[in-house]
Amino acid sequence: MSKKFITYSLFAAFLIIVLRWYRSENTSVNVVNVCGWYGVIPREVFDDFEKETGIKVRYDFYDSNEALEAKLLAANSGYDVVFPSFLPYAARQLSMKLYAKLNHKLIPNIKNVDGIITSKFKENGGDTQFLIPLFWGTIGIAYNEEVISKLLPSETIDSYEILFNPSKVSKLFPYGVSFPEEYIDIIPQTKVFLQLNHNDNFIADTAACFHFLAKVRPYITKFSSTTMISDLLSGDICIAIGTSDNALKAMRAAKFVKKVIQFRLPKNNGLLWIDCACIPRKALNILNAHKLINFLLRPDIAARITNHSGILVNLPGGLYLINPEITSKKEICPSDPGVLNNLILTRFGMENAKSLIKSWTQYKMFAQFTDTNKGETK
């Protein structure tokens, strides 16, 4: 036997070992690859899933829906479970056929996903054959109670009037005013605030919204959807349009710096957001992905996620397991059917996203906003 033959044989054996290791690490029945928002699901939940099933969870993070979409559009993201925001992202990605059809027989706990949130999801084109409306929350007004009560002592914060009225928001401007980063988190409420119901005239409604918001643009100090907590605590801003879970975190942290942060859902104007659980079409560990989703739909697990992050899980029957610190705050954890039915969930502007993004970018960049439809500066 020649040395060359022995060398080739050893190399072939080594290659087989490496390939077997790679397959066991990447496609074995004992792995599920997950990509989600940072800080939503505590690591302890995944640890318990691993103990119960023997399936190892590899958890990767993304900080924006755009980042996740870029991963999904790659040749193969390698992920088995992801959690995109429903509108406009998951809805658009579903039309691009990026998600696999779910086997509901492997997700018996899907029966727990019921109620008003799921109904609104379906009414707006949500398809539970591919997307499960798992996480949800609201967008409203978070503010420093001491500052607002001093500047506007007679103001009752139950409407966007405090931010949409130039004479009022101008008084808050020296103490910082924050609007959302994306148009989808502010234009729908503006449309409802203005009572624009001309669904057959989207262009006119959008132009009216931007024309109206142009009047308060000089008093907006920043646009952010991620820094609200630190901005409120540091005093960089005194009021913000933001999410209920971030408002809860700000409330919790404010106690340590002797501040009082409040959160209000404007009457008939609170915005609902939903994040979905989905399995990418090119996922390798389909069975394990179903097992993980089913695990997350257990009431006890859902309550742990909510208690950790402040983000609500769409299991109405499991509310009793959530920390009273959260459920007692009706603005943070709304359960009244009247309130839930009035939350805005809309596909507003999905068909005209490019033009809306362009107008919104222009709006953010210039205090003196130019209405491109009329060629005027407001």
KEKE-3310 file (N, C-alpha, C; in steps of 0.2 Angstrom, whole numbers, plus 5000, padded with zeros to 4 digits):
npx = (5004:5003:5011:5004:4991:4987:4988:4978:4967:4966:4963:4951:4943:4944:4937:4924:4921:4921:4910:4900:4899:4896:4883:4877:4878:4870:4859:4853:4840:4840:4842:4836:4835:4834:4828:4826:4819:4829:4830:4816:4812:4816:4832:4830:4818:4821:4830:4823:4815:4824:4828:4816:4814:4825:4830:4842:4843:4847:4850:4848:4849:4840:4839:4830:4816:4819:4832:4830:4822:4832:4840:4831:4829:4841:4851:4850:4844:4846:4838:4825:4814:4806:4802:4794:4787:4769:4763:4770:4778:4778:4767:4770:4781:4775:4768:4779:4782:4790:4788:4784:4770:4761:4759:4746:4742:4753:4755:4746:4743:4739:4726:4725:4727:4717:4703:4700:4712:4717:4706:4706:4719:4716:4706:4713:4720:4728:4735:4733:4737:4750:4756:4757:4749:4758:4765:4760:4756:4754:4754:4756:4755:4769:4775:4784:4777:4778:4784:4775:4763:4767:4770:4758:4746:4732:4729:4722:4728:4722:4721:4729:4729:4738:4750:4748:4743:4749:4751:4751:4761:4772:4775:4781:4792:4805:4808:4810:4803:4797:4795:4789:4800:4796:4784:4773:4769:4763:4756:4743:4736:4735:4727:4715:4713:4710:4699:4698:4690:4691:4692:4694:4702:4716:4728:4724:4720:4733:4740:4734:4736:4750:4751:4744:4752:4764:4763:4767:4780:4791:4793:4797:4809:4816:4817:4813:4812:4818:4825:4817:4816:4828:4829:4818:4821:4833:4830:4831:4820:4803:4791:4784:4779:4776:4780:4770:4777:4790:4786:4782:4795:4801:4794:4796:4810:4810:4807:4819:4826:4819:4808:4792:4784:4772:4759:4748:4734:4728:4710:4701:4711:4723:4736:4738:4750:4757:4767:4773:4774:4784:4789:4802:4802:4813:4818:4827:4824:4810:4801:4806:4804:4791:4788:4794:4787:4774:4777:4780:4767:4761:4752:4759:4772:4770:4766:4778:4786:4780:4780:4794:4798:4787:4780:4765:4758:4748:4738:4723:4717:4727:4730:4728:4740:4750:4760:4753:4758:4758:4746:4737:4739:4730:4732:4744:4742:4729:4713:4699:4686:4680:4690:4700:4694:4694:4707:4719:4723:4730:4732:4737:4743:4752:4752:4757:4770:4783:4782:4777:4787:4797:4791:4789:4803:4807:4800:4805:4818:4817:4812:4804:4793:4791:4777:4776:4766:4760:4770:4773:4779:4776)
npy = (4994:5011:5026:5037:5032:5029:5042:5049:5041:5043:5057:5057:5050:5059:5070:5065:5064:5077:5082:5075:5080:5093:5092:5087:5097:5107:5102:5093:5084:5089:5103:5120:5134:5151:5168:5183:5198:5208:5205:5201:5187:5179:5171:5160:5154:5148:5139:5130:5125:5117:5108:5101:5096:5092:5098:5109:5127:5139:5156:5170:5188:5203:5220:5228:5227:5228:5223:5210:5206:5207:5197:5186:5187:5182:5169:5158:5159:5152:5151:5144:5149:5164:5181:5192:5209:5211:5221:5233:5222:5207:5204:5208:5200:5188:5188:5187:5175:5169:5162:5146:5135:5132:5118:5114:5104:5100:5110:5111:5120:5131:5134:5142:5155:5166:5177:5196:5202:5193:5192:5205:5204:5195:5202:5211:5205:5195:5179:5164:5152:5153:5163:5167:5177:5182:5191:5206:5224:5241:5258:5273:5288:5293:5300:5313:5315:5326:5337:5339:5342:5354:5362:5362:5363:5361:5352:5337:5321:5313:5312:5315:5328:5336:5335:5337:5350:5365:5376:5370:5360:5368:5373:5362:5359:5365:5356:5344:5334:5319:5309:5295:5283:5278:5280:5272:5272:5283:5290:5283:5286:5299:5301:5296:5304:5316:5312:5307:5298:5294:5281:5278:5288:5289:5296:5310:5309:5306:5317:5327:5323:5325:5338:5343:5338:5345:5358:5356:5351:5360:5359:5346:5337:5325:5310:5294:5277:5268:5274:5279:5276:5279:5292:5298:5296:5302:5315:5321:5321:5326:5320:5308:5298:5282:5264:5252:5243:5248:5260:5254:5249:5261:5266:5257:5259:5273:5274:5273:5284:5294:5299:5301:5292:5292:5283:5284:5279:5287:5291:5281:5282:5274:5265:5248:5235:5221:5206:5192:5174:5164:5152:5151:5148:5140:5134:5122:5114:5109:5102:5104:5118:5119:5113:5122:5134:5130:5128:5141:5145:5141:5145:5147:5149:5160:5170:5172:5177:5190:5195:5197:5206:5215:5215:5209:5193:5185:5177:5177:5170:5167:5178:5179:5174:5183:5196:5206:5219:5223:5219:5227:5240:5247:5254:5249:5236:5233:5226:5227:5225:5235:5245:5237:5235:5247:5250:5254:5245:5244:5242:5253:5262:5252:5249:5260:5262:5266:5280:5285:5283:5291:5304:5304:5304:5316:5324:5322:5327:5341:5355:5365:5359:5354:5352:5341:5339:5350:5359:5369:5378:5374)
npz = (5000:4995:5001:4996:4994:5007:5012:5005:5009:5023:5022:5016:5025:5036:5030:5029:5042:5046:5038:5043:5056:5053:5048:5059:5067:5060:5054:5061:5071:5083:5084:5083:5074:5078:5075:5082:5090:5101:5118:5120:5122:5136:5140:5148:5145:5133:5138:5146:5136:5130:5140:5141:5128:5122:5112:5105:5106:5095:5096:5087:5084:5078:5074:5068:5056:5043:5043:5046:5035:5025:5028:5026:5013:5008:5000:5008:5024:5035:5046:5057:5064:5064:5069:5062:5061:5058:5049:5039:5035:5037:5030:5017:5015:5015:5003:4995:4996:5006:5017:5025:5024:5039:5049:5058:5066:5072:5081:5093:5103:5097:5098:5109:5104:5101:5100:5101:5096:5087:5078:5072:5066:5056:5049:5043:5033:5038:5038:5046:5042:5038:5046:5063:5074:5087:5096:5104:5106:5110:5103:5110:5120:5129:5144:5154:5169:5179:5172:5161:5168:5174:5163:5156:5164:5165:5156:5149:5146:5134:5121:5105:5103:5112:5106:5092:5091:5088:5097:5109:5108:5106:5118:5124:5117:5121:5131:5124:5112:5105:5090:5081:5072:5060:5047:5047:5060:5064:5054:5051:5064:5063:5052:5057:5068:5061:5055:5043:5031:5018:5010:4996:4991:4993:4990:4992:5006:5012:5008:5015:5028:5029:5027:5038:5049:5046:5052:5065:5064:5066:5080:5084:5091:5089:5080:5084:5088:5097:5107:5117:5131:5137:5134:5140:5153:5155:5153:5141:5133:5135:5132:5121:5107:5107:5110:5120:5128:5129:5136:5148:5153:5155:5165:5175:5177:5180:5193:5200:5198:5203:5196:5187:5175:5163:5153:5140:5131:5117:5115:5105:5096:5098:5093:5086:5086:5079:5081:5072:5073:5062:5050:5040:5022:5018:5029:5038:5049:5051:5059:5072:5073:5073:5086:5094:5092:5097:5110:5114:5114:5125:5140:5152:5148:5140:5149:5156:5146:5144:5157:5158:5147:5145:5134:5126:5125:5113:5120:5126:5137:5146:5154:5168:5173:5172:5179:5191:5191:5178:5172:5180:5175:5164:5153:5148:5147:5139:5141:5140:5130:5122:5122:5115:5103:5097:5094:5082:5068:5053:5035:5030:5017:5012:4998:4993:4998:4994:4990:5001:5011:5005:5006:5020:5024:5019:5027:5040:5038:5036:5044:5039:5029:5013:5003:4991:4982:4979:4978:4988:5002:5019)
capx = (5000:5008:5010:5000:4985:4986:4986:4971:4962:4965:4960:4944:4940:4943:4932:4918:4920:4919:4904:4895:4899:4893:4876:4874:4877:4866:4853:4850:4834:4841:4843:4832:4839:4829:4830:4821:4821:4833:4826:4809:4811:4822:4836:4828:4813:4824:4834:4818:4813:4830:4827:4810:4813:4832:4832:4846:4840:4852:4846:4851:4845:4840:4837:4825:4813:4823:4838:4827:4820:4838:4842:4827:4830:4848:4850:4847:4846:4848:4833:4819:4808:4807:4796:4793:4781:4764:4762:4769:4783:4776:4762:4774:4785:4771:4767:4785:4782:4796:4786:4781:4764:4761:4755:4742:4742:4760:4754:4740:4742:4737:4719:4725:4727:4710:4700:4700:4718:4717:4701:4709:4724:4713:4702:4718:4724:4733:4733:4736:4740:4757:4758:4753:4749:4760:4766:4757:4756:4751:4758:4752:4759:4773:4777:4786:4771:4780:4786:4769:4759:4770:4769:4751:4743:4725:4729:4721:4731:4718:4721:4735:4729:4743:4756:4746:4741:4755:4751:4753:4767:4777:4777:4784:4798:4811:4810:4810:4797:4800:4790:4791:4805:4793:4778:4767:4768:4760:4751:4737:4733:4734:4721:4709:4712:4707:4692:4698:4688:4690:4697:4694:4706:4722:4733:4721:4721:4740:4742:4730:4740:4757:4750:4742:4758:4769:4762:4770:4786:4797:4793:4799:4816:4819:4812:4816:4807:4822:4828:4812:4817:4834:4828:4814:4825:4839:4827:4832:4813:4797:4785:4785:4775:4780:4776:4768:4782:4795:4783:4783:4802:4803:4790:4800:4817:4810:4807:4826:4829:4814:4804:4786:4783:4765:4758:4741:4731:4723:4704:4700:4717:4728:4738:4740:4756:4758:4773:4771:4779:4784:4794:4805:4801:4819:4820:4829:4822:4803:4798:4808:4802:4784:4788:4796:4781:4769:4780:4779:4760:4758:4750:4764:4778:4768:4766:4785:4789:4777:4783:4801:4799:4782:4777:4760:4758:4741:4734:4719:4715:4733:4731:4729:4746:4754:4762:4748:4761:4757:4739:4734:4740:4725:4735:4749:4739:4721:4709:4692:4684:4679:4697:4703:4691:4695:4714:4720:4727:4728:4737:4738:4749:4756:4753:4761:4775:4789:4780:4776:4794:4800:4788:4791:4810:4808:4797:4810:4824:4816:4807:4800:4791:4788:4772:4778:4760:4758:4775:4773:4782:4771)
capy = (5000:5016:5031:5042:5029:5030:5049:5050:5037:5047:5063:5055:5049:5066:5074:5062:5066:5084:5083:5072:5085:5099:5090:5086:5104:5112:5100:5087:5085:5092:5110:5125:5141:5156:5175:5188:5205:5207:5206:5199:5181:5178:5165:5155:5151:5143:5134:5126:5121:5113:5103:5097:5092:5090:5102:5115:5133:5144:5162:5176:5194:5208:5226:5231:5223:5228:5218:5203:5205:5206:5190:5181:5187:5179:5162:5153:5163:5147:5151:5140:5152:5171:5185:5199:5213:5210:5226:5230:5217:5200:5203:5209:5194:5182:5189:5185:5167:5168:5158:5139:5134:5129:5112:5116:5098:5100:5116:5111:5126:5137:5135:5148:5161:5168:5184:5202:5203:5188:5194:5211:5202:5192:5207:5215:5201:5190:5172:5160:5146:5155:5168:5166:5183:5180:5196:5212:5229:5247:5264:5279:5294:5292:5307:5314:5318:5332:5342:5340:5345:5361:5366:5362:5360:5359:5347:5330:5318:5307:5313:5317:5335:5339:5335:5340:5357:5369:5381:5366:5356:5373:5374:5356:5359:5366:5350:5338:5330:5313:5306:5288:5283:5276:5283:5268:5272:5290:5293:5280:5289:5306:5300:5295:5311:5321:5310:5306:5291:5293:5276:5278:5294:5288:5302:5316:5308:5306:5324:5330:5321:5328:5345:5344:5337:5351:5363:5354:5349:5364:5357:5339:5337:5319:5304:5288:5271:5264:5277:5283:5275:5283:5299:5301:5296:5307:5322:5324:5323:5325:5317:5304:5293:5276:5258:5251:5239:5253:5264:5250:5249:5267:5267:5253:5262:5280:5274:5273:5291:5298:5302:5297:5292:5289:5281:5285:5277:5292:5288:5280:5283:5270:5260:5241:5232:5213:5203:5185:5168:5161:5147:5153:5142:5136:5131:5115:5110:5111:5099:5107:5124:5119:5112:5128:5139:5127:5129:5148:5147:5139:5151:5149:5152:5167:5175:5173:5182:5196:5198:5199:5211:5220:5213:5205:5187:5184:5172:5180:5165:5167:5185:5179:5172:5189:5200:5211:5225:5224:5219:5233:5246:5246:5257:5245:5229:5233:5220:5229:5224:5242:5248:5233:5236:5254:5250:5255:5241:5246:5241:5260:5264:5247:5249:5266:5262:5270:5287:5287:5283:5297:5310:5304:5305:5323:5327:5321:5331:5348:5358:5368:5354:5355:5348:5340:5338:5357:5364:5374:5376:5376)
capz = (5000:4994:5006:4993:4995:5014:5013:5002:5013:5029:5020:5014:5032:5039:5027:5031:5049:5046:5035:5048:5061:5050:5047:5066:5070:5057:5051:5065:5074:5090:5084:5080:5073:5079:5075:5085:5093:5107:5124:5120:5125:5140:5138:5153:5142:5129:5142:5148:5130:5128:5145:5140:5122:5120:5106:5106:5103:5093:5095:5084:5085:5073:5078:5063:5052:5037:5044:5046:5028:5021:5030:5023:5005:5006:4997:5014:5030:5040:5052:5057:5067:5065:5072:5059:5062:5053:5044:5032:5034:5036:5025:5011:5014:5013:4996:4991:4997:5010:5023:5024:5027:5045:5051:5064:5070:5076:5085:5096:5107:5093:5100:5114:5100:5099:5103:5097:5092:5081:5073:5069:5062:5050:5045:5039:5028:5041:5036:5051:5039:5037:5051:5069:5078:5093:5101:5102:5110:5107:5102:5112:5122:5135:5146:5161:5172:5182:5167:5158:5173:5175:5157:5153:5170:5164:5150:5150:5140:5132:5114:5101:5103:5115:5101:5086:5092:5088:5103:5115:5108:5106:5125:5126:5113:5125:5135:5120:5109:5101:5086:5079:5067:5054:5045:5049:5067:5065:5049:5052:5069:5060:5047:5061:5071:5056:5053:5035:5029:5011:5008:4989:4989:4997:4989:4996:5013:5014:5008:5021:5035:5029:5027:5045:5053:5044:5057:5071:5063:5070:5087:5085:5092:5087:5078:5086:5091:5101:5113:5121:5138:5140:5133:5145:5160:5155:5152:5134:5130:5141:5129:5115:5104:5108:5112:5127:5132:5131:5141:5154:5155:5157:5171:5180:5178:5183:5201:5203:5197:5206:5191:5186:5168:5162:5147:5139:5124:5115:5114:5098:5092:5100:5087:5088:5082:5080:5078:5070:5073:5056:5048:5033:5017:5017:5035:5038:5055:5051:5065:5078:5073:5076:5093:5098:5092:5101:5117:5116:5115:5132:5144:5157:5145:5137:5155:5158:5141:5146:5163:5157:5142:5145:5127:5127:5120:5111:5123:5131:5142:5151:5157:5175:5175:5171:5185:5192:5190:5171:5171:5183:5171:5159:5146:5146:5146:5139:5140:5139:5122:5119:5120:5110:5096:5095:5092:5075:5064:5046:5030:5027:5013:5009:4991:4991:5003:4992:4990:5008:5014:5002:5010:5027:5025:5018:5033:5045:5037:5035:5048:5034:5025:5006:5000:4984:4978:4978:4977:4992:5009:5024)
cpx = (5004:5006:5005:4992:4983:4984:4979:4965:4961:4962:4952:4940:4939:4938:4925:4916:4917:4912:4898:4894:4895:4885:4873:4873:4872:4859:4850:4844:4834:4843:4837:4835:4833:4832:4825:4823:4824:4829:4819:4808:4817:4825:4833:4822:4816:4828:4829:4815:4818:4829:4821:4810:4820:4834:4836:4843:4846:4849:4850:4847:4845:4837:4832:4822:4816:4829:4836:4826:4826:4841:4838:4827:4837:4846:4847:4849:4848:4843:4827:4813:4810:4801:4795:4787:4776:4764:4767:4773:4781:4771:4765:4778:4781:4769:4773:4786:4789:4795:4783:4774:4764:4757:4752:4742:4748:4760:4747:4738:4740:4729:4719:4725:4720:4708:4701:4706:4719:4712:4703:4715:4721:4709:4707:4722:4728:4730:4737:4738:4748:4760:4754:4754:4751:4761:4762:4758:4753:4756:4753:4757:4763:4776:4780:4780:4773:4781:4779:4764:4761:4769:4762:4747:4736:4724:4727:4723:4727:4717:4728:4735:4735:4750:4754:4743:4747:4756:4753:4760:4773:4780:4781:4791:4804:4813:4810:4804:4800:4794:4793:4796:4802:4786:4772:4765:4765:4755:4744:4733:4731:4727:4715:4708:4709:4701:4692:4696:4687:4694:4698:4699:4712:4727:4730:4722:4728:4742:4740:4734:4747:4756:4748:4749:4764:4769:4766:4777:4792:4798:4795:4806:4820:4814:4816:4811:4811:4825:4824:4814:4822:4833:4823:4817:4830:4836:4828:4825:4808:4791:4787:4779:4779:4776:4775:4773:4788:4793:4784:4790:4804:4800:4794:4807:4816:4810:4814:4829:4824:4810:4797:4784:4776:4764:4750:4740:4726:4716:4703:4705:4723:4730:4741:4745:4756:4764:4771:4776:4778:4789:4796:4804:4807:4822:4822:4826:4815:4800:4799:4805:4794:4783:4790:4790:4776:4771:4779:4771:4757:4757:4756:4770:4776:4769:4774:4788:4786:4780:4790:4801:4793:4778:4771:4760:4750:4738:4729:4717:4721:4734:4732:4735:4752:4755:4757:4751:4759:4749:4735:4734:4736:4728:4740:4746:4731:4718:4701:4691:4683:4685:4700:4700:4692:4703:4714:4725:4725:4734:4738:4744:4754:4757:4756:4767:4781:4788:4779:4782:4797:4797:4789:4798:4811:4805:4801:4816:4823:4810:4802:4798:4788:4783:4773:4772:4758:4763:4776:4777:4777:4774)
cpy = (5006:5022:5036:5039:5030:5037:5051:5047:5041:5054:5062:5054:5055:5070:5071:5064:5073:5085:5080:5077:5091:5098:5090:5093:5108:5109:5094:5089:5088:5099:5114:5131:5146:5163:5179:5194:5203:5209:5204:5192:5179:5171:5159:5151:5146:5137:5128:5122:5116:5107:5098:5093:5089:5093:5108:5121:5137:5151:5168:5182:5199:5214:5230:5226:5223:5223:5211:5201:5204:5199:5185:5181:5184:5172:5158:5157:5158:5147:5147:5144:5160:5175:5192:5203:5212:5215:5231:5224:5210:5199:5204:5203:5188:5182:5187:5178:5166:5163:5151:5139:5130:5123:5112:5110:5097:5106:5116:5117:5132:5139:5141:5155:5163:5175:5190:5203:5199:5190:5200:5209:5199:5197:5211:5211:5196:5183:5167:5153:5147:5159:5167:5173:5182:5186:5202:5218:5235:5253:5270:5284:5292:5299:5308:5318:5325:5338:5344:5344:5352:5365:5367:5359:5358:5354:5340:5326:5312:5308:5315:5325:5339:5339:5337:5347:5361:5374:5377:5363:5361:5374:5368:5356:5360:5360:5343:5334:5325:5310:5299:5289:5282:5279:5279:5268:5279:5292:5290:5284:5296:5306:5300:5301:5316:5318:5309:5299:5290:5287:5275:5284:5294:5294:5308:5315:5309:5314:5328:5329:5325:5336:5347:5344:5342:5356:5362:5352:5353:5362:5350:5339:5331:5314:5298:5283:5267:5267:5281:5282:5279:5290:5302:5301:5301:5314:5325:5325:5323:5322:5313:5300:5287:5270:5256:5247:5244:5258:5260:5250:5255:5269:5263:5257:5269:5280:5275:5280:5296:5302:5298:5298:5289:5287:5281:5283:5283:5288:5287:5281:5279:5265:5253:5239:5225:5211:5195:5180:5165:5156:5149:5147:5138:5134:5124:5110:5111:5108:5103:5114:5124:5117:5118:5133:5136:5128:5136:5150:5144:5145:5153:5152:5159:5172:5176:5178:5189:5199:5200:5206:5216:5219:5208:5199:5186:5178:5175:5176:5165:5173:5184:5177:5178:5193:5205:5218:5228:5224:5224:5239:5245:5249:5253:5238:5230:5227:5221:5229:5231:5245:5244:5234:5242:5255:5250:5250:5241:5244:5248:5261:5259:5247:5255:5267:5267:5277:5289:5288:5289:5303:5310:5306:5313:5327:5327:5326:5338:5350:5362:5363:5356:5350:5347:5340:5345:5362:5370:5373:5379:5379)
cpz = (5000:5000:5003:4994:5002:5015:5011:5006:5019:5028:5019:5021:5036:5036:5028:5038:5050:5043:5040:5054:5059:5050:5054:5069:5067:5054:5056:5069:5081:5090:5081:5080:5073:5078:5077:5087:5099:5113:5125:5124:5129:5139:5142:5149:5137:5132:5144:5142:5129:5133:5143:5133:5120:5114:5108:5102:5101:5092:5093:5085:5079:5077:5073:5059:5045:5037:5043:5038:5024:5022:5026:5016:5003:5003:5002:5021:5036:5046:5051:5060:5067:5067:5069:5061:5057:5048:5045:5031:5032:5031:5018:5010:5012:5006:4992:4992:5001:5016:5021:5027:5034:5046:5058:5069:5074:5081:5089:5101:5103:5095:5105:5110:5098:5102:5098:5093:5086:5076:5069:5064:5055:5046:5041:5035:5031:5040:5041:5048:5038:5043:5057:5073:5085:5098:5099:5107:5107:5107:5105:5115:5129:5137:5153:5164:5176:5177:5163:5162:5174:5169:5155:5159:5170:5158:5152:5144:5138:5124:5111:5101:5106:5110:5094:5086:5093:5094:5109:5114:5108:5113:5127:5123:5117:5129:5131:5118:5104:5097:5084:5073:5060:5053:5047:5056:5069:5060:5050:5058:5067:5056:5052:5065:5067:5053:5045:5034:5022:5008:5000:4987:4994:4997:4993:5003:5016:5013:5013:5027:5035:5030:5035:5049:5052:5049:5063:5070:5066:5077:5089:5086:5090:5084:5080:5089:5095:5107:5118:5129:5141:5139:5138:5152:5160:5155:5145:5130:5136:5138:5123:5113:5104:5110:5119:5131:5134:5136:5148:5157:5158:5164:5177:5182:5181:5190:5204:5202:5199:5201:5190:5179:5167:5155:5145:5131:5122:5113:5107:5093:5093:5094:5090:5083:5084:5077:5077:5071:5066:5055:5041:5029:5017:5023:5034:5043:5056:5058:5071:5079:5075:5083:5097:5098:5097:5109:5119:5117:5121:5136:5149:5154:5142:5143:5157:5153:5143:5152:5163:5153:5142:5138:5128:5122:5119:5113:5128:5137:5148:5154:5165:5177:5175:5177:5185:5191:5183:5170:5174:5179:5164:5152:5143:5143:5145:5138:5139:5131:5119:5117:5115:5103:5093:5093:5085:5072:5057:5042:5026:5023:5010:5002:4988:4995:5000:4992:4997:5012:5011:5006:5017:5029:5024:5024:5039:5044:5037:5040:5044:5029:5019:5004:4993:4979:4975:4976:4982:4999:5014:5030)
residu = (MET:SER:LYS:LYS:PHE:ILE:THR:TYR:SER:LEU:PHE:ALA:ALA:PHE:LEU:ILE:ILE:VAL:LEU:ARG:TRP:TYR:ARG:SER:GLU:ASN:THR:SER:VAL:ASN:VAL:VAL:ASN:VAL:CYS:GLY:TRP:TYR:GLY:VAL:ILE:PRO:ARG:GLU:VAL:PHE:ASP:ASP:PHE:GLU:LYS:GLU:THR:GLY:ILE:LYS:VAL:ARG:TYR:ASP:PHE:TYR:ASP:SER:ASN:GLU:ALA:LEU:GLU:ALA:LYS:LEU:LEU:ALA:ALA:ASN:SER:GLY:TYR:ASP:VAL:VAL:PHE:PRO:SER:PHE:LEU:PRO:TYR:ALA:ALA:ARG:GLN:LEU:SER:MET:LYS:LEU:TYR:ALA:LYS:LEU:ASN:HIS:LYS:LEU:ILE:PRO:ASN:ILE:LYS:ASN:VAL:ASP:GLY:ILE:ILE:THR:SER:LYS:PHE:LYS:GLU:ASN:GLY:GLY:ASP:THR:GLN:PHE:LEU:ILE:PRO:LEU:PHE:TRP:GLY:THR:ILE:GLY:ILE:ALA:TYR:ASN:GLU:GLU:VAL:ILE:SER:LYS:LEU:LEU:PRO:SER:GLU:THR:ILE:ASP:SER:TYR:GLU:ILE:LEU:PHE:ASN:PRO:SER:LYS:VAL:SER:LYS:LEU:PHE:PRO:TYR:GLY:VAL:SER:PHE:PRO:GLU:GLU:TYR:ILE:ASP:ILE:ILE:PRO:GLN:THR:LYS:VAL:PHE:LEU:GLN:LEU:ASN:HIS:ASN:ASP:ASN:PHE:ILE:ALA:ASP:THR:ALA:ALA:CYS:PHE:HIS:PHE:LEU:ALA:LYS:VAL:ARG:PRO:TYR:ILE:THR:LYS:PHE:SER:SER:THR:THR:MET:ILE:SER:ASP:LEU:LEU:SER:GLY:ASP:ILE:CYS:ILE:ALA:ILE:GLY:THR:SER:ASP:ASN:ALA:LEU:LYS:ALA:MET:ARG:ALA:ALA:LYS:PHE:VAL:LYS:LYS:VAL:ILE:GLN:PHE:ARG:LEU:PRO:LYS:ASN:ASN:GLY:LEU:LEU:TRP:ILE:ASP:CYS:ALA:CYS:ILE:PRO:ARG:LYS:ALA:LEU:ASN:ILE:LEU:ASN:ALA:HIS:LYS:LEU:ILE:ASN:PHE:LEU:LEU:ARG:PRO:ASP:ILE:ALA:ALA:ARG:ILE:THR:ASN:HIS:SER:GLY:ILE:LEU:VAL:ASN:LEU:PRO:GLY:GLY:LEU:TYR:LEU:ILE:ASN:PRO:GLU:ILE:THR:SER:LYS:LYS:GLU:ILE:CYS:PRO:SER:ASP:PRO:GLY:VAL:LEU:ASN:ASN:LEU:ILE:LEU:THR:ARG:PHE:GLY:MET:GLU:ASN:ALA:LYS:SER:LEU:ILE:LYS:SER:TRP:THR:GLN:TYR:LYS:MET:PHE:ALA:GLN:PHE:THR:ASP:THR:ASN:LYS:GLY:GLU:THR:LYS)
# end
